[in-house]
Amino acid sequence: MHIHHKTSKRRLATIDHAMAAVALFVLASFLGIIVVKVARIDLTIVIGIGVALVGYDLWRQLAPRR
């Protein structure tokens, strides 16, 4: 029973990582369309910084704890 609990927990962690990657991809794709259609350098910089911050936050939250 204890082994099953660890396996289940690992599976949930894998699902969390996959969903986070999909969410980041969807956000970047949506904002990428806006960047291409509007084509303003200031908007591109702000969106790039925002997506980078989201990626960093997801990486920090999903990284294994030490």
ABEGO torsion letter per residue (X at the ends): XAAAAAAAAAAAAAAAAAAAAAAAAAAAAAAAAAAAAAGBAAAAAAAAAAAAAAAAAAAAAABBBX
